[in-house]
Every structure is written in structure tokens, then in C-alpha cells.
Amino acid sequence: MAQKTEFTNVIENPDFSQEEVKILKYWEQINAFHKQLELRKDCPRFIFYDGPPSAIGLPHYDHICTGTIKDVVCRYFAMNGRYVERRFGWDCHGLPVENVIDKTLKIQHRSDILKMGIDKYNHECKAIVMRNVQEWRRIIGRLGRWIDFDNDYKTLDKSYMESVWWVFKEMWQKGLIYRGCRIMPYSNGCSTVLSNFETFYDKEVCDYAIVVTFPLITDETTKFVAWTTTPWKLPSNLALAVHPDLDYVKLLDKASNTHYILAQSRIIELYQDDKLYEIVQKFKGSELVGIEYVPLFNYFLERREQGCFRVLAANFVTSNDGTGIVHCAPGFGEDDYKACLKVAIINPSDPLVPIDSSGRFLESVKDFSGMYVKDADKEIRKVLKNNGRLIKDGEVKHNYPYCWRSQTPIIYKAINCWFIKVTAIKDKLLANNKKARWIPSSIQEERFHNWLDDAQDWCFSRNRFWGNPIPIWVSDDYEEMVCVGSIEELQQLSGVENITDLHREFIDRFTIPSKQGKGQLRRIEEVFGYIFKLYYYLQLQKNIFQRILMIFKLIWKDFNKIHLHIYIQLIISYQQQIGQSLIIVFQQRWNLRSYQDCVFTMAQCLQIFDLKYIKI
């Protein structure tokens, strides 16, 4: 007689949360995760590359959502006969950690850190990075994700840092690393360059909008006029730019008996009444090119010998706002930099940047020395008004990018940085993208393809302290460079034995004898940046709903113990990034009980945000 099978009665309205707790306890009792690893240890490996979260933060919904997807992928391959090692990792370096220490210790400027000592500063950073480990273990464990916390890795580990050095030297040997001067987004509050993807945070601010004059050398009663919302750049002015094809006029201001030159279409910037002026001459912008003018300040008069303080032709000048004449401070704007570089009035590595790492004017700008650039706006305006160079004074309300960490305005300035030559391998990147299997395929064909196609060389260096030091040793003139790829190699080259730590406070003092008779080579100050992964996340954010929907379809039939309401909570969390409408939809349909309800709710969300997804 066949043995009778007993079934547990199914509860009509189960408490999903309590059912999950029971499952977790059962997994713990039988040591399910590690037993599964042991059963698969001799099977072919599946390698899953996982970007670790920042160690100082707490888990939030982005971690939970992506972590759940990662868990599904790893479980799938483990169930299909592969050995999948899953070690939790911690991103312990970078600005997130430094920002916490700066606030705690009330550090305002880079000089404060140098005065304190890099060793003490990095000690403070290291002390806080693992403060939330237990909370991570609790939350990730509660989600049911199988991952090894006991055998974790940290980006501050010597072995991990050394592996980054090895990868970097491989790129160095392929000629993909170079140093160059570029106009980069820069945080004065954090004293470092930023990636373009860290400049997404805007604030609506009210700035000065002023019009200033530039008298001609040959006739100081005739003056070019230029409009700006950044008076702090005016001490660094080296040229004026006009569009060669625009129509310009020389007009007589009847009140002051002064001649002004500006674009004909922008007379409205100065006058609302045509009875206040008289046009005396018209010409194309190209006719103004080469005319010399009197600079606003006398700080850098010696640069006239290089061709500065004259009019340039530039196609970026428009007739939509301002006066049709743009003042150029090549150290603080990409268009300005390129225009001045094109006519060789600046050295590529010295476009004039008279401010320090915290955004304060240097002694060369004697009237405003030590003053923070945005604080100087008001004082510069006063000086120009007293000197008769300010002819219109106003304000403009506009959005301006801010550093979301330091809450300080982002500036764009020329700075020497280290780059990876991404443009040299763009064709390979595009080809490899075609080999990948993307879901949905539109990401492969459009969004990610377009990003790769527009890829620029990547600035990977940061002017900070708590990070993995870039392993390049250079001579004082940068003509001799040595890239180190391992601890063993550094010991051989420097003669130092038993190197136990690779952070700045330990290795910056090590020197390497020059092979070209240039004395001792010293390590560059920069450390590796860490934010490259951010853009990829932002690009795929809108598509997270499609991916979760597909996971619903995959798991609903086969894994009925993974309950739907976890995923609903994950999706609801995205209301902070996507919009308030999402939370409203889910609140209205909170009591989801079936797959069809789930799909219906997802469809509503996708329809709200006009996202393309697979047909349901």
C-alpha cells in the first residue's frame, strides 16, 4: 500500500512577513547557503562581478532592489550546476568617507588637512568605515540574499589595492594613460575635480548680471561691452570673443558721449529707447578680430606679449543673450580655453588659474587675495563701478550646479589631471556591446550604445587623501615617469622592504632613484577616483521597472516562497527618483494577491512614465 502523503494546511490569508522569518530560520538551521556552496565546489565556476556599496552608509532601496536582482542571477546559475562564490564587499574609500570626517572635524579647506597631517586624517577615515556592518548584515539577511559576510573583502585591504595597481599598470603598458590639462567640474568645498555625473544637483540662485566695458587701446572713448553673471572670472580675463558672422555696431551713447561696440541684435541689453543712442558704424564680427583693448585689472599685463587682451573670433558666441561679445577667462571655461588655445595666446598647461584648491584668490590678484571667488563677486562689482567700467548692474535668477556633498557652487576650471584614453578603445567597446544580451534590447541599441559612442577620455584622478594612491612616480619636470604594478616591484625600485600598507601616509615618503640622472622620483599626489559606475546606474534607472517585471515572471511560478510584497516595497522606494505618482498608484493597489494584479500595477507605472517594455 502506498504511503500516505501529509500536507500542511494552506492558510487562506498568510502573514507573508512571518512566513519569511520561518524560511530564514530554516535556512540558518541547515546552514543552507554554505551547504549549497560545498555541494557545488567542484563544479565549473560562474564569476559574478559585484560593485560594493559604500561602507559608511546604511542600506537603502537602491541597494535592496539591485541586490535582489543579483541574488536571483547567482541563484539561477548555482541551481544550474555552477559554483558561484558570493562574498560581500565594502567600498571603503573616497569622498563619501572624507565628507563625513570633514563635517565631524569641521574641516573647511585642504590646508586644514595638511596641517592636521595626512596620517591622522586617514586614521580618522579608516576608523569609521565599518561602523554599520551589523546593520547591513541584518537587512541583507532579512531580504533572504545568500552572500558571505564572514569572508568579505574591503577596498582598503592591501591585497585589493595591489590588484588595482596591477590592472592600472596593464593599461599603462598599453599606452592608455596620460596626463593633461582640461577644464573640469571642480568642487571648492571638497577641493577636487568631479565627474560630469556628479554635477546633476542644481540650485536656483540669484547672481549678479553685469555689463562692463573694455576701452580700445587706440581710442579709449570707444569701448567693447560684455555681459557676465560671474564677476569673479573678470580678474582672469585674457580676451574678448565675437562671432565672425554676426552684425556688430558702434553706437554713440548720447548721455555720456561714449561709443560702445556690441552686436546689433543685442542693443536691447543696454537700451529700451532708441532715442538714447545713435548708430554710427556697422561691421561684421570678423572685422573686429585682433583689436586690442585695455584690461579691467593690471594683474597680468605681461601676458599682452603673448597676444592676450585682444578680440578673437569664436563660433560659440550667440545673439540670444548678453551683448554678443563674450569675455574669455580661459582657465575657467571650456569654450574660452579652446578659443584662446587655438590662437596660441595661452600655454596648454598654463591658461591662468589664479585661485587655490579651495577657490580663494591667490596673491597675484592682490585686491581680492585670500577671498573666496563667490564672495568676491560683490567686491569686484564695487571696484568696477568705482573705476567707471561697470555700465549696467543687475541680477539674474537661474539654476546653477552645486556639489551635493559640500553644498558649494561647482566651478569649471583648468587643472592637470590623469586620464584613461577611452577614445582609443571606443570601437572595441561598441563591438563588445553588440555581443552582450540586453533586456530590453533597446538599451543595447540606443541608450548604452549612444553613451559608448559619445565616450570621452576618463579623468580617474582625484586630489584627495583617503583613497588608493595612483602608483606613478615622476621627476620634478614630469619627463621621467615610472608606473608600479605591485608591492614587490615597489620594494625593488625603492629599496624599501616589508611594505605593509599602500595608503598615502605610508608610501608617499618612498622615492625611486632616477635612471636619467634626475635625482629622486616621487609619487604624484593624486588618488584613484571611484565614481565611474554612477553614470551606468543613472542611464538604466528608467529601465529598472522592466527588469523587475521580468523577474516577477521568472520567479512567480517556480519560487513561491519568495513573496511578492518585498518586490512591491522595492518598487515603491523608487518614488524618490521617479516621482510621487508611483507611490500613489501602489497605495491604491496595496493589497496585491495575484500575478495579474502585480502586472496590472506595473503596467500603470510604466504608462505613467511612458516607458517602453515587453508586451504583457
C-alpha positions as CSV (number, residue, x, y, z in Angstrom):
1,M,0.0,0.0,0.0
2,A,1.4,3.4,-1.0
3,Q,2.5,5.6,1.9
4,K,0.1,8.5,2.5
5,T,1.5,11.9,2.0
6,E,0.6,14.6,4.5
7,F,0.3,18.2,3.5
8,T,0.3,21.3,5.7
9,N,-3.0,23.2,5.5
10,V,-2.7,26.3,3.4
11,I,-3.6,29.4,5.3
12,E,-6.1,31.5,3.3
13,N,-4.6,34.9,4.3
14,P,-1.0,34.2,5.4
15,D,1.2,36.7,7.1
16,F,3.9,36.8,4.4
17,S,6.4,38.5,6.8
18,Q,6.2,35.8,9.4
19,E,6.4,33.1,6.7
20,E,9.6,34.7,5.5
21,V,11.1,34.6,9.0
22,K,10.3,30.9,9.3
23,I,12.1,30.3,6.0
24,L,15.1,32.3,7.1
25,K,15.3,30.3,10.4
26,Y,15.1,27.1,8.5
27,W,17.9,28.1,6.2
28,E,20.0,29.0,9.2
29,Q,19.3,25.7,10.9
30,I,20.5,23.7,8.0
31,N,23.3,26.1,7.0
32,A,21.7,26.2,3.6
33,F,23.9,28.7,1.8
34,H,27.3,27.2,2.8
35,K,25.9,23.7,2.2
36,Q,25.0,24.7,-1.3
37,L,28.5,26.2,-1.8
38,E,30.0,22.9,-0.6
39,L,27.9,20.8,-2.9
40,R,29.0,22.9,-5.9
41,K,32.7,23.4,-5.0
42,D,33.9,21.0,-7.8
43,C,31.6,22.4,-10.4
44,P,32.5,24.9,-13.2
45,R,32.8,28.4,-11.8
46,F,30.4,31.3,-12.6
47,I,32.1,34.6,-11.8
48,F,29.8,37.5,-10.8
49,Y,31.3,40.9,-10.6
50,D,29.6,43.0,-8.0
51,G,30.2,46.7,-7.3
52,P,30.4,47.0,-3.5
53,P,28.3,49.6,-1.5
54,S,29.9,52.4,0.5
55,A,30.8,51.0,3.9
56,I,29.8,54.1,5.9
57,G,26.2,54.3,4.7
58,L,23.2,52.3,5.5
59,P,21.3,50.1,3.0
60,H,18.7,52.0,1.1
61,Y,16.2,50.9,-1.5
62,D,18.7,51.1,-4.4
63,H,20.9,48.5,-2.7
64,I,17.9,46.4,-1.9
65,C,16.5,46.4,-5.4
66,T,19.7,45.7,-7.2
67,G,20.8,43.3,-4.5
68,T,17.7,41.2,-5.1
69,I,18.3,41.1,-8.8
70,K,21.9,40.0,-8.2
71,D,20.7,37.3,-5.8
72,V,18.3,35.9,-8.5
73,V,21.1,35.8,-11.0
74,C,23.5,34.0,-8.7
75,R,20.9,31.5,-7.5
76,Y,19.9,30.7,-11.1
77,F,23.5,29.7,-12.1
78,A,24.0,27.8,-8.8
79,M,20.8,25.8,-9.5
80,N,22.2,25.1,-13.0
81,G,25.3,23.3,-11.7
82,R,27.8,26.1,-11.3
83,Y,29.9,27.1,-8.4
84,V,29.1,30.8,-7.5
85,E,31.3,32.3,-4.9
86,R,29.4,35.2,-3.3
87,R,31.5,37.4,-1.0
88,F,30.1,40.7,0.3
89,G,32.3,43.7,-0.4
90,W,32.8,47.2,1.1
91,D,33.8,50.3,-0.8
92,C,35.8,52.0,2.0
93,H,37.5,54.9,0.1
94,G,36.6,58.2,-1.4
95,L,34.7,61.4,-0.9
96,P,31.7,59.8,1.0
97,V,34.0,58.9,3.8
98,E,36.1,62.1,3.7
99,N,32.9,64.2,3.7
100,V,31.8,62.7,7.0
101,I,35.2,63.3,8.6
102,D,35.3,66.9,7.2
103,K,31.9,67.6,8.8
104,T,32.8,65.9,12.1
105,L,36.2,67.7,12.5
106,K,34.9,70.9,11.0
107,I,37.5,70.9,8.2
108,Q,36.9,73.8,5.8
109,H,39.9,73.7,3.5
110,R,42.5,71.4,2.1
111,S,45.2,73.3,4.1
112,D,43.4,72.2,7.3
113,I,44.0,68.5,6.4
114,L,47.7,69.1,5.6
115,K,48.1,71.0,8.8
116,M,46.5,68.1,10.7
117,G,48.6,65.5,8.8
118,I,47.5,63.0,6.2
119,D,48.3,60.2,8.6
120,K,46.0,61.4,11.3
121,Y,43.3,62.3,8.7
122,N,43.4,58.9,7.1
123,H,43.3,57.3,10.5
124,E,40.0,59.1,11.2
125,C,38.6,57.9,7.9
126,K,39.6,54.3,8.5
127,A,38.1,54.3,11.9
128,I,34.5,55.0,10.7
129,V,34.3,52.9,7.5
130,M,33.0,49.7,9.1
131,R,30.6,51.2,11.7
132,N,27.4,49.9,10.0
133,V,28.4,46.3,9.3
134,Q,25.9,44.7,11.6
135,E,23.0,46.7,10.2
136,W,24.0,45.6,6.7
137,R,24.1,42.0,7.8
138,R,20.7,42.3,9.4
139,I,18.9,43.9,6.4
140,I,20.6,41.9,3.7
141,G,20.0,38.7,5.6
142,R,16.3,39.7,6.2
143,L,15.9,40.0,2.4
144,G,17.0,36.4,2.0
145,R,20.0,37.2,-0.1
146,W,22.6,34.5,0.1
147,I,26.0,36.1,0.4
148,D,29.1,35.6,2.6
149,F,29.7,38.4,5.1
150,D,32.3,36.4,7.1
151,N,34.7,36.1,4.2
152,D,34.1,39.7,2.9
153,Y,36.6,42.0,1.1
154,K,37.3,45.6,1.6
155,T,38.7,48.1,-0.9
156,L,41.1,49.3,1.8
157,D,42.7,45.8,2.0
158,K,46.3,45.7,0.8
159,S,45.6,42.8,-1.5
160,Y,42.7,44.6,-3.1
161,M,44.6,47.9,-3.5
162,E,47.5,46.0,-5.1
163,S,45.2,44.3,-7.6
164,V,44.0,47.7,-8.7
165,W,47.7,48.7,-9.2
166,W,48.2,45.6,-11.4
167,V,45.2,46.5,-13.6
168,F,46.4,50.1,-13.8
169,K,49.9,49.1,-14.9
170,E,48.4,46.9,-17.6
171,M,46.7,50.0,-19.1
172,W,49.9,52.0,-18.6
173,Q,51.9,49.5,-20.6
174,K,49.3,49.7,-23.4
175,G,49.7,53.4,-23.6
176,L,46.3,54.2,-22.4
177,I,47.3,56.6,-19.5
178,Y,48.3,60.2,-19.9
179,R,48.4,63.5,-18.0
180,G,46.7,66.6,-19.5
181,C,45.2,69.9,-18.6
182,R,41.4,70.1,-19.1
183,I,38.6,72.2,-18.0
184,M,36.9,70.1,-15.3
185,P,34.0,70.4,-12.9
186,Y,35.5,71.2,-9.6
187,S,34.2,71.3,-6.0
188,N,35.9,74.0,-4.0
189,G,34.3,72.6,-0.9
190,C,35.8,69.1,-1.5
191,S,39.0,70.5,-3.2
192,T,38.8,68.0,-6.0
193,V,37.7,67.5,-9.6
194,L,34.3,65.8,-10.1
195,S,33.0,63.6,-12.8
196,N,30.3,65.1,-15.0
197,F,27.8,62.7,-13.4
198,E,28.4,64.4,-10.0
199,T,27.2,67.7,-11.3
200,F,23.5,66.8,-11.6
201,Y,22.5,68.7,-8.5
202,D,21.3,72.3,-9.3
203,K,20.1,75.1,-7.1
204,E,18.1,78.1,-8.1
205,V,20.3,81.1,-7.2
206,C,20.3,84.8,-7.8
207,D,23.6,86.0,-9.3
208,Y,24.9,89.4,-10.4
209,A,24.4,90.1,-14.1
210,I,26.6,93.0,-15.1
211,V,27.8,94.7,-18.2
212,V,31.4,96.0,-18.2
213,T,33.5,98.0,-20.7
214,F,36.8,97.3,-22.4
215,P,38.2,100.5,-24.0
216,L,40.2,100.2,-27.2
217,I,43.9,100.8,-26.9
218,T,43.8,103.2,-29.8
219,D,40.7,105.1,-28.7
220,E,39.6,104.9,-25.0
221,T,36.4,106.7,-25.7
222,T,35.3,103.7,-27.8
223,K,34.6,100.6,-25.7
224,F,33.6,97.0,-26.2
225,V,30.9,95.9,-23.8
226,A,30.5,92.4,-22.4
227,W,27.9,90.8,-20.1
228,T,28.6,88.3,-17.4
229,T,26.9,86.5,-14.4
230,T,30.3,85.5,-12.9
231,P,32.2,88.7,-12.0
232,W,34.8,86.6,-10.1
233,K,36.1,85.5,-13.5
234,L,36.9,89.1,-14.7
235,P,40.3,89.4,-13.0
236,S,41.3,86.4,-15.1
237,N,40.1,87.9,-18.4
238,L,42.6,87.4,-21.3
239,A,40.5,88.0,-24.4
240,L,37.1,89.0,-25.9
241,A,35.3,86.8,-28.3
242,V,32.9,87.8,-31.2
243,H,31.1,85.7,-33.7
244,P,32.8,86.4,-37.1
245,D,29.4,86.3,-39.0
246,L,27.3,88.4,-36.6
247,D,26.5,92.0,-37.3
248,Y,28.0,94.5,-34.8
249,V,27.5,98.2,-34.4
250,K,29.4,101.1,-33.0
251,L,26.9,103.4,-31.3
252,L,27.0,106.7,-29.6
253,D,25.6,106.9,-26.0
254,K,24.1,110.4,-26.0
255,A,24.1,110.7,-22.3
256,S,27.9,110.0,-21.8
257,N,29.1,110.9,-25.3
258,T,30.9,107.5,-25.3
259,H,31.0,105.0,-28.1
260,Y,30.0,101.3,-27.4
261,I,30.6,98.3,-29.6
262,L,28.2,95.3,-29.4
263,A,26.0,93.0,-31.5
264,Q,23.3,94.9,-33.4
265,S,20.7,92.3,-32.2
266,R,21.7,92.9,-28.6
267,I,21.3,96.7,-28.3
268,I,18.3,95.9,-26.2
269,E,20.6,94.7,-23.5
270,L,21.6,98.4,-22.9
271,Y,18.7,100.4,-24.3
272,Q,15.0,100.2,-24.2
273,D,14.6,103.5,-26.0
274,D,16.3,104.1,-29.4
275,K,16.4,107.9,-28.7
276,L,19.1,107.3,-26.2
277,Y,21.7,106.2,-28.8
278,E,22.8,106.7,-32.3
279,I,24.4,104.0,-34.6
280,V,27.5,105.5,-36.2
281,Q,29.0,102.4,-37.8
282,K,28.2,98.8,-38.7
283,F,30.5,95.8,-39.4
284,K,30.8,92.1,-39.3
285,G,32.4,90.4,-36.2
286,S,35.3,89.3,-38.4
287,E,36.3,93.0,-38.8
288,L,36.9,93.3,-35.0
289,V,39.3,90.4,-34.7
290,G,42.7,91.5,-33.5
291,I,41.8,94.8,-32.0
292,E,43.5,95.3,-28.6
293,Y,41.7,96.6,-25.5
294,V,42.5,97.9,-22.0
295,P,42.1,95.1,-19.5
296,L,39.9,95.5,-16.4
297,F,42.7,94.9,-14.0
298,N,46.5,95.2,-14.1
299,Y,47.4,91.8,-12.6
300,F,48.6,90.1,-15.7
301,L,49.7,92.8,-18.1
302,E,52.8,90.8,-19.1
303,R,50.6,88.4,-21.0
304,R,49.9,91.0,-23.7
305,E,53.3,90.0,-25.1
306,Q,51.7,86.5,-25.7
307,G,48.8,88.1,-27.7
308,C,46.3,88.5,-24.8
309,F,43.8,91.4,-24.4
310,R,42.6,91.4,-27.9
311,V,39.5,90.3,-29.8
312,L,39.2,86.7,-31.0
313,A,36.7,85.0,-33.4
314,A,34.6,82.2,-31.9
315,N,31.6,80.4,-33.2
316,F,30.2,79.7,-29.7
317,V,29.2,83.4,-29.3
318,T,25.4,83.8,-29.8
319,S,23.0,86.6,-30.3
320,N,20.5,85.2,-27.8
321,D,21.6,86.9,-24.7
322,G,24.3,89.3,-23.4
323,T,25.9,91.7,-25.8
324,G,27.2,89.4,-28.5
325,I,30.7,89.9,-27.0
326,V,32.0,87.2,-24.6
327,H,34.8,87.9,-22.1
328,C,37.2,85.0,-22.1
329,A,38.8,83.6,-18.9
330,P,40.5,80.5,-20.4
331,G,41.2,79.0,-17.0
332,F,37.5,78.8,-16.2
333,G,35.6,77.7,-19.3
334,E,36.0,75.1,-22.0
335,D,34.9,77.3,-24.8
336,D,37.2,80.1,-23.6
337,Y,40.1,77.7,-23.2
338,K,39.7,76.2,-26.7
339,A,39.3,79.6,-28.3
340,C,42.5,81.0,-26.6
341,L,44.4,77.8,-27.3
342,K,43.5,77.9,-30.9
343,V,45.2,81.3,-31.4
344,A,48.1,80.3,-29.1
345,I,47.8,83.1,-26.6
346,I,47.9,80.6,-23.7
347,N,50.1,77.6,-22.9
348,P,48.0,74.4,-22.8
349,S,49.2,73.7,-19.3
350,D,49.1,77.3,-18.0
351,P,45.8,79.0,-19.0
352,L,45.8,81.3,-15.9
353,V,44.0,79.9,-12.9
354,P,44.8,82.4,-10.0
355,I,42.8,80.6,-7.3
356,D,43.8,77.9,-4.8
357,S,42.3,74.5,-4.3
358,S,39.6,75.9,-2.1
359,G,38.5,78.6,-4.6
360,R,40.3,81.5,-2.9
361,F,42.2,84.1,-5.0
362,L,46.0,83.9,-4.9
363,E,48.3,86.8,-4.1
364,S,48.6,87.7,-7.7
365,V,45.1,89.0,-7.6
366,K,46.2,91.5,-4.9
367,D,42.9,93.4,-4.4
368,F,41.0,90.2,-3.6
369,S,43.8,87.9,-2.3
370,G,42.5,85.2,0.0
371,M,38.9,85.9,-0.8
372,Y,36.5,83.1,-1.9
373,V,35.5,83.6,-5.5
374,K,31.8,83.8,-4.9
375,D,32.3,86.2,-2.0
376,A,34.4,88.3,-4.3
377,D,31.6,88.9,-6.8
378,K,30.3,91.8,-4.7
379,E,33.7,93.4,-4.2
380,I,34.7,93.1,-7.8
381,R,31.5,94.7,-8.8
382,K,32.2,97.6,-6.4
383,V,35.7,98.2,-7.8
384,L,34.5,98.2,-11.4
385,K,31.7,100.6,-10.5
386,N,34.2,103.0,-8.9
387,N,36.5,102.7,-11.9
388,G,33.8,103.6,-14.3
389,R,33.9,100.2,-16.0
390,L,30.5,99.0,-14.9
391,I,27.7,100.4,-17.0
392,K,24.9,98.1,-16.1
393,D,24.2,96.4,-12.8
394,G,21.5,93.8,-12.4
395,E,20.7,90.3,-11.2
396,V,19.5,87.1,-12.8
397,K,17.8,84.1,-11.2
398,H,18.9,80.8,-12.8
399,N,19.8,77.2,-12.0
400,Y,23.5,76.6,-11.1
401,P,25.2,73.3,-10.4
402,Y,26.2,72.7,-6.8
403,C,28.3,70.0,-5.2
404,W,25.8,67.9,-3.4
405,R,28.3,66.9,-0.7
406,S,29.7,70.2,0.3
407,Q,26.7,72.4,-0.8
408,T,29.1,74.8,-2.6
409,P,28.8,76.0,-6.1
410,I,30.7,73.9,-8.7
411,I,33.1,75.8,-10.9
412,Y,34.8,74.8,-14.1
413,K,38.5,75.3,-14.1
414,A,41.6,74.1,-15.9
415,I,43.5,71.6,-13.9
416,N,46.2,68.9,-14.7
417,C,44.6,65.5,-14.3
418,W,45.3,61.9,-15.3
419,F,43.2,60.3,-18.0
420,I,42.4,56.9,-19.4
421,K,42.4,57.1,-23.2
422,V,38.9,55.6,-23.6
423,T,38.6,57.1,-27.1
424,A,41.4,54.8,-28.2
425,I,39.3,51.7,-27.5
426,K,35.9,53.1,-28.4
427,D,35.5,50.7,-31.4
428,K,36.2,47.7,-29.2
429,L,33.7,48.9,-26.6
430,L,31.0,49.3,-29.3
431,A,31.8,45.9,-30.7
432,N,31.6,44.2,-27.4
433,N,28.3,45.9,-26.6
434,K,26.8,44.2,-29.6
435,K,27.9,40.8,-28.2
436,A,26.0,41.3,-25.0
437,R,22.5,40.1,-24.4
438,W,20.5,43.1,-23.2
439,I,16.9,43.0,-21.8
440,P,15.3,45.0,-23.1
441,S,17.3,45.2,-26.4
442,S,16.6,49.0,-26.7
443,I,19.3,49.6,-24.0
444,Q,21.8,47.9,-26.2
445,E,20.8,49.6,-29.4
446,E,20.1,53.0,-28.1
447,R,20.9,54.2,-24.6
448,F,24.1,52.3,-23.8
449,H,25.3,52.4,-27.4
450,N,24.9,56.1,-27.5
451,W,26.8,56.5,-24.3
452,L,29.7,54.5,-25.6
453,D,29.6,56.3,-28.9
454,D,30.0,59.6,-27.1
455,A,32.6,58.4,-24.6
456,Q,35.4,60.7,-23.8
457,D,38.7,60.1,-22.1
458,W,38.0,59.4,-18.4
459,C,39.6,61.5,-15.7
460,F,40.3,59.0,-13.0
461,S,42.4,61.1,-10.6
462,R,41.2,62.9,-7.5
463,N,43.1,65.5,-5.5
464,R,42.2,63.8,-2.2
465,F,43.7,61.7,0.6
466,W,41.7,58.7,1.7
467,G,41.9,56.5,-1.4
468,N,44.1,54.1,-3.3
469,P,47.2,56.1,-4.4
470,I,47.9,56.3,-8.1
471,P,51.2,54.3,-8.4
472,I,53.1,56.7,-10.6
473,W,56.5,58.1,-9.6
474,V,57.8,61.1,-11.5
475,S,60.7,63.5,-11.8
476,D,60.2,67.2,-10.9
477,D,59.7,68.1,-14.6
478,Y,57.4,65.1,-15.3
479,E,59.7,63.9,-18.1
480,E,60.6,60.7,-16.4
481,M,57.7,58.5,-15.1
482,V,57.6,55.1,-13.6
483,C,54.4,53.1,-13.1
484,V,54.5,50.5,-10.3
485,G,52.2,47.4,-10.6
486,S,52.8,45.5,-7.3
487,I,54.3,45.7,-3.8
488,E,57.2,43.6,-4.9
489,E,58.0,45.9,-7.7
490,L,57.9,49.0,-5.4
491,Q,60.2,47.3,-2.9
492,Q,62.7,46.5,-5.7
493,L,62.6,50.0,-7.2
494,S,62.6,51.9,-3.9
495,G,64.8,49.6,-1.8
496,V,62.2,49.6,1.0
497,E,61.3,46.2,2.5
498,N,58.2,44.9,4.2
499,I,55.7,47.3,2.9
500,T,52.5,46.6,4.9
501,D,50.1,49.4,3.8
502,L,49.6,51.2,0.5
503,H,47.8,54.3,1.7
504,R,49.3,57.7,1.2
505,E,50.7,58.2,4.7
506,F,52.8,55.1,4.2
507,I,54.1,55.2,0.6
508,D,54.3,58.9,-0.2
509,R,57.7,59.0,1.5
510,F,59.1,56.3,-0.7
511,T,61.3,57.5,-3.6
512,I,62.7,55.8,-6.6
513,P,66.2,56.7,-8.0
514,S,66.1,58.2,-11.4
515,K,67.6,56.3,-14.3
516,Q,68.1,59.6,-16.2
517,G,70.1,61.5,-13.7
518,K,67.1,63.5,-12.4
519,G,67.5,62.7,-8.7
520,Q,64.7,61.0,-6.9
521,L,61.3,60.2,-8.4
522,R,58.4,61.0,-6.1
523,R,54.8,59.7,-6.2
524,I,52.2,62.1,-7.6
525,E,49.7,63.4,-5.1
526,E,46.5,62.1,-6.6
527,V,44.5,59.0,-5.7
528,F,42.1,57.0,-7.8
529,G,38.5,58.2,-8.2
530,Y,35.7,55.8,-7.6
531,I,32.6,57.2,-9.2
532,F,32.8,55.9,-12.7
533,K,30.0,53.4,-12.1
534,L,27.4,56.1,-11.3
535,Y,26.5,57.0,-14.9
536,Y,25.7,53.4,-15.8
537,Y,23.3,53.3,-12.9
538,L,21.6,56.6,-13.9
539,Q,21.3,55.5,-17.5
540,L,19.5,52.3,-16.6
541,Q,17.3,53.8,-13.8
542,K,14.2,54.2,-16.0
543,N,14.5,50.6,-17.1
544,I,14.6,49.1,-13.6
545,F,10.8,48.6,-13.8
546,Q,11.1,46.4,-16.9
547,R,13.8,44.3,-15.3
548,I,11.8,43.8,-12.1
549,L,8.7,42.9,-14.2
550,M,10.7,40.2,-15.9
551,I,11.9,38.8,-12.6
552,F,8.3,38.6,-11.4
553,K,7.5,36.5,-14.4
554,L,10.5,34.2,-13.9
555,I,10.1,33.6,-10.2
556,W,6.4,33.6,-9.6
557,K,5.8,30.0,-10.9
558,D,9.0,28.4,-9.5
559,F,9.8,30.2,-6.3
560,N,6.6,30.7,-4.4
561,K,8.3,31.2,-1.1
562,I,9.8,34.5,-2.4
563,H,6.9,36.7,-1.7
564,L,5.6,39.5,-3.9
565,H,5.3,42.2,-1.3
566,I,9.1,42.5,-0.9
567,Y,9.3,43.5,-4.6
568,I,6.4,45.9,-4.2
569,Q,8.2,47.7,-1.4
570,L,11.3,47.9,-3.6
571,I,9.5,49.4,-6.5
572,I,7.7,51.9,-4.2
573,S,11.0,53.1,-3.0
574,Y,11.8,54.5,-6.4
575,Q,9.3,57.2,-5.9
576,Q,12.1,59.4,-4.6
577,Q,13.9,59.2,-8.0
578,I,11.0,58.8,-10.4
579,G,8.1,60.8,-9.0
580,Q,5.2,60.9,-6.5
581,S,2.8,59.3,-8.9
582,L,4.4,55.9,-8.4
583,I,3.7,55.8,-4.7
584,I,0.1,56.8,-5.2
585,V,-0.5,54.0,-7.7
586,F,0.8,51.4,-5.3
587,Q,-1.0,52.8,-2.3
588,Q,-4.2,52.4,-4.3
589,R,-3.5,48.8,-5.1
590,W,-1.6,47.7,-2.0
591,N,-3.5,44.5,-1.4
592,L,-1.9,42.6,-4.3
593,R,-2.7,38.9,-4.2
594,S,-2.1,37.6,-7.7
595,Y,0.4,37.8,-10.5
596,Q,-2.2,39.6,-12.7
597,D,-2.6,42.3,-10.0
598,C,1.2,42.7,-10.0
599,V,1.4,43.0,-13.8
600,F,-1.5,45.4,-13.8
601,T,0.2,47.7,-11.3
602,M,3.5,47.6,-13.1
603,A,1.6,48.5,-16.4
604,Q,0.1,51.5,-14.7
605,C,3.5,52.7,-13.6
606,L,5.1,52.2,-16.9
607,Q,2.2,54.0,-18.6
608,I,2.6,57.0,-16.3
609,F,6.3,57.4,-17.2
610,D,5.9,56.5,-20.9
611,L,8.4,53.6,-20.7
612,K,8.7,51.0,-23.4
613,Y,8.6,47.5,-22.2
614,I,7.7,44.0,-23.3
615,K,4.1,43.3,-24.1
616,I,2.2,41.8,-21.2
